[in-house]
Structure formats: structure tokens, C-alpha cells
Amino acid sequence: MPSPEFHSEQWEDFADEYAYLSDEVYDDLNSQSHLFDVKDGIHAKFTQDGELGLLLVFDVDEADGLLAAFYAGMDGVEEATATWAMWASSLMGMIKHVMDAIEPDL
């Protein structure tokens, strides 16, 4: 088994050769952390300015159904109001989950 000094030396060699990677990763995270990507599965996060951003993704039928439920609810259709309320409730659950996960000093 190699000595701890050997491992330390290997680490230092690696760190010297690939130090630029940490700068690249940091720069990428800093410049893109506030952006959303539909494919990454992240739909809520805080921007660099401390604002909460939400990404809502709908296919055409979902968007159409949600709009129809909203307008039918506005016209007094109780079932549509319940459908809209369930969707709004899930949105509030998403926001609550994000807020519960943040550190108290934010």
C-alpha cells in the first residue's frame, strides 16, 4: 500500500496540472446559475440577485386545459374552479418546498 505522502504528492501533481478546471467550473456556475433549462429538471431556484425564479413547462394541451379551467372558473363553473385551485395548490407546494430549503439568512 502506498504511503500517505505518495497520495499527497499525486494529489498535488493533479491539482497543479488541472487547477484551471476549478476556475472554469466556478465561472460557469457563476454566469449560468440563474438560467433555466427545460431538460435539466430544475424548475425553481434563486437568481444571483436573490429573486425566486420559476420555470413552468406545459405542452399545448396542458396550457389549453389550464386556461380553459381558469376562464370557466371565472364564469362560475365550480368543477373548473376546483381544477384551477388544485393546480394553484401544487404551484404553492413547489414554492413552499423551495422556501423551506433555503438557509435562514437569505
GIQUI-V314466 format. One line per field, one symbol per residue. ss: DSSP state (a for helix, b for strand, c for the rest). burial: + if it has 9 or more other C-alpha atoms within 8 Angstrom, else -. Layout:
ss: ???
burial: ???
This chain:
ss: cccaaaaaaaaaaaaaacaaaaaaaaaaaaaacccccaaacccbbbcccccbbbcccccaaaaaaaaaaaaaaacccaaaaaaaaaaaaaaaaaaaaaaaaccccc
burial: ------+--------------------+----++---+---++++++-----+-+-------+--+--++-++---+--++-++---------++--+--------
